[in-house]
Amino acid sequence: MKANTTPALPPCGLARRFAAILYDGLLLVGVLMMATLIIVIPAGSEVINVAFQLYLLVVAWGYFAICWRGGQTLGMKAWRIGIEGSTQPIDWLSTVVRFAVATIAWLPAGLGYWWAVFRHDKSCWHDLASGTRLVVLPKPVKKP
């Protein structure tokens, strides 16, 4: 039998990641606005407390977790980025670790993301912590 000769997909660079993050950030604002309406309208007033903030954090994680388990967020799809892990789809625990570390990675001036510039595999902190990696997907073949 012949060995699998499919070449490995190239790692995703930082500029492409940031473009997808911007795209997903805009989508996430809409998701969080809808999640806020679900709570605020029945309450009839503004709700700002720790429980509400945790609720929004869980909603944000849910958006990313569901998309990552599907292989791509909408921003990743727009920029032809795929997520790979030791299992496909990536497991729920990996999504929790990835989301938590990605959030923390922004705190020291985005150092967790800039880390990718200094690594040959272009991995950020959350890639390393969750055992996942982002790859650039090939352009789709256009049919005549």
C-alpha positions in Angstrom: 0.0 0.0 0.0 1.0 3.5 -0.7 1.7 5.9 2.2 -0.4 9.1 2.5 1.5 11.7 0.5 -0.8 14.6 1.1 1.5 17.5 1.9 1.0 19.2 5.3 -0.9 22.5 5.1 1.2 25.6 5.9 0.8 27.3 9.3 -1.3 30.5 9.4 0.7 33.7 9.8 -0.1 36.5 12.2 -1.5 39.0 9.6 -4.1 36.5 8.4 -4.9 35.6 12.0 -5.5 39.3 12.9 -7.7 39.7 9.8 -9.9 36.8 10.9 -9.9 38.1 14.5 -11.2 41.4 13.3 -13.9 39.7 11.2 -14.9 37.4 14.1 -14.9 40.4 16.5 -17.5 42.2 14.4 -19.6 39.0 14.3 -19.2 38.5 18.0 -20.5 42.0 18.8 -23.8 41.0 17.1 -23.9 37.7 19.0 -23.3 39.4 22.3 -25.9 42.1 21.5 -28.5 39.4 20.9 -27.4 37.6 24.1 -27.8 40.9 26.0 -31.3 41.5 24.6 -32.4 38.0 25.9 -31.5 39.2 29.4 -32.2 42.9 29.4 -35.7 42.9 27.7 -37.3 40.5 30.3 -35.5 42.3 33.1 -36.9 45.7 31.9 -33.7 47.5 33.0 -30.0 47.4 32.5 -28.1 44.5 34.0 -24.5 44.9 34.8 -23.0 42.5 37.4 -20.5 39.7 37.5 -23.0 37.0 36.7 -24.0 38.9 33.5 -20.4 39.3 32.5 -19.7 35.6 33.0 -22.8 34.9 31.0 -21.4 37.0 28.1 -18.1 35.2 28.4 -19.8 31.8 28.1 -21.7 33.0 25.1 -18.5 34.2 23.5 -16.8 30.9 24.3 -19.8 29.1 22.9 -19.6 30.9 19.6 -15.9 30.0 19.2 -16.2 26.5 20.5 -19.0 25.5 18.2 -17.2 27.0 15.2 -13.8 25.5 16.1 -15.4 22.1 16.5 -16.8 22.6 13.0 -13.3 23.4 11.7 -13.6 27.2 11.2 -15.2 30.4 12.6 -16.8 32.6 9.9 -13.7 34.9 10.0 -11.4 31.9 9.6 -13.6 30.7 6.6 -13.3 34.2 5.0 -9.5 34.1 5.3 -9.1 30.3 4.4 -7.9 29.3 7.9 -8.6 25.9 9.3 -8.0 24.5 12.8 -6.3 21.2 13.4 -6.0 19.2 16.6 -5.0 15.8 17.7 -8.7 14.9 17.1 -11.1 16.2 14.5 -13.3 17.8 15.5 -11.2 19.3 18.4 -12.6 18.3 21.8 -14.5 20.5 24.1 -11.7 20.8 26.6 -9.4 22.0 23.9 -11.9 24.7 23.1 -12.0 25.8 26.7 -8.2 25.9 27.0 -7.8 27.7 23.6 -10.4 30.3 24.5 -9.0 31.0 28.0 -5.4 31.2 26.9 -6.3 33.3 23.9 -8.1 35.8 26.2 -5.1 35.9 28.5 -2.7 36.3 25.6 -4.1 39.8 24.9 -3.3 41.1 28.3 0.5 41.6 28.1 0.2 43.9 25.0 -0.8 40.9 22.8 2.4 39.0 23.6 0.7 35.7 23.3 -0.1 36.5 19.7 3.2 38.2 18.8 4.8 34.9 20.0 4.0 33.5 16.6 6.5 35.8 14.9 9.4 34.1 16.7 8.3 30.5 16.1 8.9 28.5 12.9 5.5 26.9 13.2 3.8 30.3 13.8 2.0 29.0 16.9 0.5 31.4 19.5 0.2 30.7 23.2 -3.3 29.3 22.8 -2.2 27.0 20.0 0.5 25.5 22.2 -1.7 25.2 25.3 -4.6 23.5 23.5 -2.6 21.3 21.2 -4.1 22.9 18.1 -2.8 24.7 15.2 -4.1 27.1 12.5 -3.3 26.3 8.9 -3.9 28.1 5.6 -6.3 26.1 3.5 -5.8 25.8 -0.3 -7.9 28.0 -2.6 -11.0 26.2 -3.8 -10.9 24.9 -7.3 -13.2 26.8 -9.5 -15.3 24.8 -11.9 -15.6 26.0 -15.5 
